[in-house]
Amino acid sequence: MWIMTKFGFFSIVEKKDDKEDGMLTVRARVKSDLNALRKYIPRMGKITASANSDYKYRARVSKVKFAEALGKIVMDINYDNFKGKILESQGHNRANVYMQVWAKLRDLQHPTNMENF
């Protein structure tokens, strides 16, 4: 699952090691995104870094705690335009990256483009 929030971008997966103990691995490209997520998941595991993986930073968290955090994140939505909020909260560089993702995903709603998916 990918999640883009006003404070970060995350890829959430269940790795083989996560299954046995009800955990998830939350991955990020930017360490500060995971640090910001701690507001919602204070007991999130240690942030580790690997230069050899697709997402450089990651931390483990229980599925239950992550589900609770998602509810809190939803309750904190206080904007009527996500792209504008990213510009305000994270600046031009991040807003430009999110805008590129938004523009590419917009292609999905055009029927002529759907035959390519």
Secondary structure in CASP SS format (residue, H / E / C, confidence):
PFRMAT SS
TARGET T0000
AUTHOR 0000-0000-0000
METHOD secondary structure of the structure
MODEL  1
M C 1.00
W E 1.00
I E 1.00
M E 1.00
T E 1.00
K C 1.00
F C 1.00
G E 1.00
F E 1.00
F E 1.00
S E 1.00
I E 1.00
V E 1.00
E C 1.00
K C 1.00
K H 1.00
D H 1.00
D H 1.00
K H 1.00
E C 1.00
D C 1.00
G C 1.00
M E 1.00
L E 1.00
T E 1.00
V E 1.00
R E 1.00
A E 1.00
R C 1.00
V C 1.00
K H 1.00
S H 1.00
D H 1.00
L H 1.00
N H 1.00
A H 1.00
L H 1.00
R C 1.00
K C 1.00
Y C 1.00
I C 1.00
P C 1.00
R C 1.00
M C 1.00
G C 1.00
K C 1.00
I C 1.00
T E 1.00
A E 1.00
S C 1.00
A C 1.00
N C 1.00
S C 1.00
D C 1.00
Y C 1.00
K C 1.00
Y E 1.00
R E 1.00
A E 1.00
R E 1.00
V E 1.00
S E 1.00
K H 1.00
V H 1.00
K H 1.00
F H 1.00
A H 1.00
E H 1.00
A H 1.00
L H 1.00
G H 1.00
K H 1.00
I H 1.00
V H 1.00
M H 1.00
D C 1.00
I C 1.00
N C 1.00
Y C 1.00
D C 1.00
N C 1.00
F H 1.00
K H 1.00
G H 1.00
K H 1.00
I H 1.00
L H 1.00
E H 1.00
S H 1.00
Q H 1.00
G H 1.00
H H 1.00
N H 1.00
R H 1.00
A H 1.00
N H 1.00
V H 1.00
Y H 1.00
M H 1.00
Q H 1.00
V H 1.00
W H 1.00
A H 1.00
K H 1.00
L H 1.00
R H 1.00
D H 1.00
L H 1.00
Q H 1.00
H C 1.00
P H 1.00
T H 1.00
N H 1.00
M H 1.00
E C 1.00
N C 1.00
F C 1.00
END
